[in-house]
Amino acid sequence: MSDVAPAPEPSAPRRLRWLRLIAIALVLAIAAALLIHLLLPPERALRLVLARLEPTLGLRISFEGEVEYRLRGTPQLVVRDVGIAAPGSDTPDVPMLQAERMLLSLPWKTIRSRGADLEISRVELDAPRLHLPSLLRWLDARPPGDGKLPAITGGVHIVGGRLDGDGWHVDGLALDLPALHADRAIAAQVAGTAHLDALQAPFRLRLHADRAVDARDLQARGTLALVHASGRLDTTLQADAARIDADMPGFALSPLRIALDARWQGADAADPLPFVLGLYGALHVGGDGSVLGFAPMGIALRGEGVVPDLIAGGRIALGERLTLALDGRIAEWPDAWPALPPPLSNSTQPLPFALRYDGPADASAPIALQLEHEHARFDGEARITAMLGWFDALPTGSPLPPLRGQLTADRVEVSGAVLQGLEITFDDGSGDTPP
């Protein structure tokens, strides 16, 4: 048996330490550049400074074009076509960060103190592209350092950004953070569009936290949509988290509450389907940004028309694949669904159900479904897009849902005839092997 203890997982405070070290390194770079820019052209001066800065950070930093200085008022430095890469990474051809334009503004007191009195006036990034897995790997590999978060008095402004994860990305990213102080409340606005296979998710959110470091109260308000070839889901979102769990690798919120006031508009449907959805549980993003998990998780759904009222619990994991496991109860058979024959229609008991899915992240594979009635049971599978299309066309379409599987019932009355021990096989014609 090995006596070697496992390496401790990186935590959020350790990453904050490196935010401070990066800020100090940038301060020293600008201070040195300002001191020698009178003797050398700005481009050459900055390249000499970066040549000494890169080994300290373990990064390769490049830029193209002219360097812009402003010394009057609050000093600032502007560089263009910036590239920052971590040599020796698993993806050497993928820069950790690229930006068409980067502005860093520092007060004179910070420059004179060489970072001891650390304060940043403003940070601006135009069209930045951040490779999240490379950033997380670089942060995890850095040694410990001072953990104080630098104040940014004039805020952070990002336009036209892109965030690349493992199998997903966000484009059109915009961020407006008016100010950042470690022990003060922060408020920000963020917008963009997330892409995952055939799904698109445009969002626009207002974010609030009671403090920047060790936050205990986080809120998000705004709009989120899911766009697919089969239709569009528009929501008004409210999310609240009690704390950020810094002891786990990656990023974790627990407990997290999400309330969605939603409307589903099918591609071929005349009218939208309104419903309200509530989620409660623990959200965790993996250390490399590749997997998003929501477990344990509780769901409450309240709908109209064909959307049932239900409660359920389970888990969701989203990465290269989507994994879903839910067990719950439908309050009652919705009136808008095809009518059940007697005596099944006489039951007022809730209907237990179970959903299982493990397949492509766009939920294009069949989802396993078990639905129990007081005197009947269905075991089979369905495709989400096919079921949504059936719901959209229910008033004029087929009364039979696009399912594959087996329905068993103790007793059914049809046109005056009584059938006992009934078994019905459903086949939607998809060609899949039925369960």
C-alpha positions in Angstrom: 0.0 0.0 0.0 1.4 3.4 -0.9 1.9 6.0 1.9 2.0 8.9 -0.5 -0.9 11.3 0.2 -2.8 12.7 -2.7 -2.0 16.2 -3.8 -4.5 18.8 -2.4 -7.0 20.2 -4.8 -6.5 23.9 -5.8 -8.9 26.3 -4.1 -10.3 29.7 -5.0 -8.0 31.6 -2.5 -5.0 30.1 -4.2 -6.2 31.4 -7.5 -6.8 34.9 -5.9 -3.2 34.9 -4.8 -2.2 34.6 -8.4 -4.5 37.3 -9.5 -2.6 39.6 -7.1 0.8 38.3 -8.4 -0.2 38.9 -12.0 -1.4 42.4 -11.1 1.9 43.2 -9.3 3.9 41.8 -12.3 1.9 44.0 -14.7 2.4 47.0 -12.4 6.2 46.5 -12.4 6.1 46.0 -16.2 4.3 49.3 -16.8 6.5 51.1 -14.2 9.7 49.8 -15.9 8.3 50.6 -19.4 7.4 54.2 -18.3 11.0 54.7 -16.9 12.7 53.6 -20.1 10.3 54.7 -22.8 12.1 58.0 -23.0 15.3 56.2 -24.0 13.8 53.5 -26.3 10.9 53.2 -28.7 7.7 52.0 -26.7 7.5 48.7 -28.6 11.1 47.8 -27.8 10.8 49.0 -24.2 7.8 46.8 -23.6 9.3 43.8 -25.2 12.4 44.1 -22.9 10.1 44.3 -19.9 8.1 41.2 -21.1 11.3 39.2 -21.6 11.9 39.5 -17.8 8.2 39.1 -16.9 7.5 35.9 -18.8 9.7 33.6 -16.7 8.1 34.8 -13.5 4.6 34.1 -14.7 5.5 31.0 -16.7 3.8 32.5 -19.7 4.6 33.6 -23.2 3.2 37.1 -23.9 3.2 38.7 -27.4 1.7 41.7 -29.1 1.7 43.4 -32.5 1.6 47.0 -33.6 2.2 50.2 -31.8 2.2 50.6 -28.1 0.2 53.5 -26.8 1.2 55.3 -23.6 -0.6 58.1 -21.6 1.3 59.7 -18.8 -0.9 62.7 -18.0 -3.6 62.2 -15.5 -3.9 58.5 -14.7 -1.2 56.5 -16.6 -2.4 53.9 -19.0 -1.0 51.4 -21.5 -2.7 50.1 -24.6 -1.5 47.2 -26.7 -3.1 45.4 -29.6 -3.2 41.8 -30.9 -2.2 40.4 -27.6 -1.5 36.7 -27.1 -0.8 34.9 -23.8 0.2 31.3 -23.8 1.5 28.7 -21.3 4.5 26.9 -22.8 4.5 23.2 -22.4 0.7 23.0 -22.1 -1.4 20.1 -23.5 -2.6 22.5 -26.3 0.6 24.5 -27.3 -1.1 25.9 -30.4 -4.1 27.3 -28.4 -3.3 30.6 -26.6 -4.7 30.9 -23.1 -5.9 34.5 -24.0 -6.0 36.6 -27.1 -7.4 40.1 -27.4 -7.5 42.6 -30.2 -7.0 45.4 -27.7 -6.0 45.6 -24.1 -6.0 48.7 -21.9 -4.6 48.8 -18.4 -4.8 52.0 -16.3 -2.9 52.4 -13.0 -2.8 55.3 -10.5 0.6 56.9 -9.9 0.6 55.7 -6.3 0.6 52.1 -7.4 3.4 52.7 -9.9 5.6 54.6 -7.3 5.1 51.8 -4.7 5.9 49.1 -7.3 2.7 47.2 -6.4 2.9 47.5 -2.6 -0.1 49.8 -2.7 -1.9 47.8 -5.3 -4.8 49.4 -7.1 -5.9 49.3 -10.7 -7.9 52.1 -12.3 -9.4 50.3 -15.2 -9.1 47.2 -17.4 -10.6 47.0 -20.9 -10.5 44.1 -23.3 -11.8 44.2 -26.9 -12.6 40.9 -28.6 -10.8 38.7 -26.0 -10.8 35.0 -26.4 -10.1 32.9 -23.3 -9.4 29.2 -23.4 -10.8 28.1 -20.1 -9.1 24.6 -19.7 -5.7 26.2 -20.4 -6.3 28.9 -17.8 -7.5 26.5 -15.1 -4.5 24.2 -15.7 -2.1 27.1 -15.5 -3.6 28.3 -12.3 -3.5 24.9 -10.7 0.2 24.6 -11.6 1.3 27.9 -9.9 3.0 27.9 -6.5 1.4 29.6 -3.5 1.6 33.4 -3.2 -0.1 36.4 -1.6 -3.8 36.2 -1.7 -5.0 39.8 -1.6 -7.3 40.7 -4.5 -6.3 44.1 -6.1 -9.0 46.8 -6.2 -10.2 48.0 -9.6 -11.7 51.4 -9.0 -12.7 52.2 -12.6 -14.1 48.8 -13.4 -13.6 46.1 -16.0 -15.1 46.4 -19.5 -15.2 43.6 -22.0 -16.8 43.6 -25.5 -17.0 41.0 -28.3 -15.5 38.3 -26.1 -15.4 34.5 -26.5 -15.0 31.9 -23.8 -14.0 28.4 -25.0 -14.7 25.4 -22.8 -14.3 21.7 -23.6 -17.0 21.0 -26.2 -18.8 24.3 -25.7 -18.2 28.0 -26.1 -19.8 31.4 -25.4 -19.5 34.2 -28.0 -20.6 37.8 -28.1 -19.5 38.0 -24.5 -19.9 41.4 -22.9 -19.1 42.3 -19.3 -19.5 45.6 -17.5 -18.2 45.6 -13.9 -18.2 49.2 -12.5 -15.8 48.5 -9.6 -14.1 45.6 -7.8 -13.1 45.6 -4.1 -12.4 42.4 -2.1 -14.6 43.3 0.9 -17.4 45.2 -0.9 -20.5 44.2 -2.7 -20.2 43.9 -6.5 -22.7 44.4 -9.3 -22.1 43.5 -12.9 -23.9 43.0 -16.2 -23.0 40.1 -18.5 -24.4 39.0 -21.8 -23.5 36.5 -24.6 -24.6 33.3 -26.3 -23.6 29.9 -25.2 -23.3 27.1 -27.9 -23.4 23.4 -27.3 -23.9 21.2 -30.3 -27.2 22.1 -31.9 -28.3 24.2 -28.9 -27.8 28.0 -28.6 -28.5 29.8 -25.3 -28.5 33.7 -25.5 -28.5 35.3 -22.1 -28.4 38.8 -20.5 -28.0 38.9 -16.7 -27.5 41.3 -13.9 -25.2 39.8 -11.2 -24.8 40.8 -7.6 -22.7 39.4 -4.7 -22.4 40.7 -1.1 -18.6 40.8 -1.6 -16.0 39.8 -4.1 -14.0 37.4 -1.9 -15.7 34.7 0.2 -19.2 35.8 -1.0 -22.1 34.3 0.9 -25.0 35.8 -1.1 -25.1 35.7 -4.9 -27.9 36.7 -7.2 -28.6 36.7 -10.9 -31.6 38.3 -12.7 -32.3 38.5 -16.4 -33.3 36.5 -19.4 -32.1 33.2 -20.8 -33.3 31.4 -24.0 -32.7 27.9 -25.5 -32.9 27.8 -29.3 -33.1 24.6 -31.2 -34.4 23.5 -34.6 -37.6 22.2 -32.9 -38.4 25.5 -31.2 -37.4 28.1 -28.8 -37.6 28.4 -25.0 -37.7 31.9 -23.6 -37.3 32.5 -19.8 -37.1 35.2 -17.2 -34.6 33.9 -14.7 -34.0 34.5 -11.0 -31.1 32.6 -9.3 -29.9 32.8 -5.8 -26.9 31.0 -4.2 -26.1 30.9 -0.5 -22.3 30.4 -0.9 -19.4 29.5 -3.2 -17.8 26.3 -2.1 -14.1 27.0 -2.4 -13.0 23.6 -1.1 -14.0 21.8 -4.3 -11.9 21.9 -7.5 -13.4 24.1 -10.1 -16.4 26.1 -9.1 -19.4 25.2 -6.9 -22.6 26.9 -5.8 -24.5 25.2 -2.9 -27.4 25.5 -2.4 -28.6 27.1 -5.6 -32.2 28.1 -6.3 -33.4 28.9 -9.8 -36.9 30.1 -10.8 -37.9 30.3 -14.4 -41.0 31.9 -15.9 -40.9 30.2 -19.3 -42.6 30.0 -22.6 -41.9 27.2 -25.2 -42.7 28.1 -28.8 -42.6 25.0 -31.1 -41.3 25.5 -34.6 -44.7 24.5 -36.1 -46.9 25.5 -33.2 -49.3 28.4 -33.4 -49.4 29.1 -29.6 -46.7 29.0 -27.0 -46.8 26.8 -23.9 -46.3 28.7 -20.7 -45.0 27.1 -17.5 -43.1 27.9 -14.3 -40.0 25.8 -13.4 -38.1 25.8 -10.1 -34.8 24.1 -9.4 -32.9 23.5 -6.2 -29.6 21.8 -5.5 -25.9 22.0 -5.8 -24.2 23.2 -9.0 -20.6 22.2 -9.7 -18.3 23.0 -12.6 -15.3 20.7 -13.0 -11.7 21.9 -12.5 -11.1 21.9 -16.2 -14.4 23.5 -17.1 -15.5 20.4 -19.0 -18.4 19.1 -16.9 -21.3 20.9 -15.3 -23.1 18.9 -12.7 -26.4 19.7 -10.8 -26.7 17.1 -8.0 -28.5 16.5 -5.8 -31.3 18.4 -7.5 -35.0 19.0 -7.0 -37.5 20.1 -9.7 -41.0 21.6 -9.4 -43.0 22.2 -12.6 -46.3 24.1 -12.9 -47.8 24.3 -16.4 -50.9 24.9 -18.4 -52.5 22.8 -21.2 -50.3 19.9 -22.1 -47.6 20.9 -19.5 -48.2 18.8 -16.4 -47.7 19.7 -12.7 -44.9 17.6 -11.3 -42.2 17.3 -8.7 -39.0 15.3 -9.1 -35.5 14.7 -7.7 -32.3 13.4 -9.2 -29.2 14.7 -11.0 -27.9 16.2 -14.3 -24.4 16.1 -15.7 -23.5 18.0 -18.8 -20.2 17.7 -20.6 -19.3 15.9 -23.9 -22.4 13.8 -23.0 -25.6 14.6 -21.2 -26.6 12.4 -18.3 -30.0 12.7 -16.6 -31.7 10.7 -13.9 -35.1 11.9 -12.5 -37.7 10.2 -10.3 -40.9 12.0 -9.3 -44.6 12.2 -9.5 -47.1 13.9 -11.9 -49.9 15.4 -9.8 -52.6 14.2 -12.2 -53.3 13.3 -15.8 -53.6 16.6 -17.6 -57.0 17.3 -19.2 -55.2 18.4 -22.5 -53.6 14.9 -22.9 -55.5 12.2 -24.8 -58.4 10.9 -22.5 -57.8 7.7 -20.7 -60.5 5.0 -21.0 -62.4 3.9 -17.8 -61.6 2.8 -15.2 -58.2 4.4 -15.6 -59.8 7.8 -16.1 -61.5 7.5 -12.7 -58.2 7.5 -10.7 -57.1 10.7 -8.9 -53.8 9.3 -7.6 -50.5 10.9 -8.6 -48.5 9.2 -11.3 -45.0 8.1 -10.4 -42.4 8.4 -13.2 -38.7 7.9 -13.9 -36.6 9.4 -16.7 -33.1 8.3 -17.7 -30.9 9.6 -20.4 -27.2 9.1 -21.3 -26.3 10.4 -24.8 -25.4 13.3 -26.9 -25.5 16.7 -25.2 -28.2 18.0 -27.5 -30.6 15.3 -26.1 -31.1 13.9 -29.6 -31.0 10.2 -28.4 -34.1 8.5 -27.0 -34.9 9.0 -23.3 -36.0 6.1 -21.2 -39.4 6.6 -19.6 -41.4 4.7 -16.9 -44.8 5.9 -16.0 -47.1 4.2 -13.4 -50.8 4.5 -13.0 -52.9 3.1 -10.2 -53.9 0.2 -12.5 -51.4 0.5 -15.4 -47.7 0.9 -16.3 -45.7 2.1 -19.3 -42.0 1.1 -19.9 -40.4 2.5 -23.0 -38.6 5.4 -24.6 -39.2 8.6 -26.6 -37.3 11.4 -28.3 -37.7 14.8 -26.8 -38.0 16.6 -30.1 -40.7 14.2 -31.3 -42.7 14.5 -28.1 -42.5 18.3 -28.3 -43.7 18.2 -31.9 -46.6 15.9 -30.9 -47.6 18.3 -28.2 -47.5 21.2 -30.6 -49.8 19.3 -33.1 -52.0 17.6 -30.5 -55.3 19.6 -31.3 -55.2 18.4 -35.0 -52.6 15.6 -35.1 -52.4 12.0 -34.0 -53.9 11.1 -30.6 -51.1 8.5 -30.1 -47.8 9.8 -28.8 -44.5 9.0 -30.6 -43.4 6.3 -28.1 -41.7 2.9 -28.2 -42.4 0.4 -25.5 -45.0 -1.6 -23.6 -48.2 -0.5 -21.9 -49.9 -3.0 -19.5 -53.2 -2.4 -17.8 -55.3 -4.5 -15.3 -58.6 -3.6 -16.9 -59.8 -1.2 -19.6 -63.4 -0.5 -20.9 -63.6 0.3 -24.7 -66.9 0.8 -26.5 -68.7 -1.3 -23.9 -66.2 -4.1 -24.0 -64.1 -5.0 -21.0 -60.5 -6.0 -21.6 -58.5 -7.5 -18.8 -54.7 -8.1 -18.6 -54.2 -5.7 -21.5 -50.8 -5.4 -23.2 -50.2 -2.8 -25.9 -46.9 -2.3 -27.8 -46.1 1.2 -29.1 -43.8 1.7 -32.1 -43.1 5.2 -33.4 -41.5 3.8 -36.6 -38.1 5.3 -35.8 -36.4 2.0 -36.5 -34.7 1.8 -33.0 -34.7 -1.5 -31.2 -37.5 -1.2 -28.6 -36.7 -1.7 -25.0 
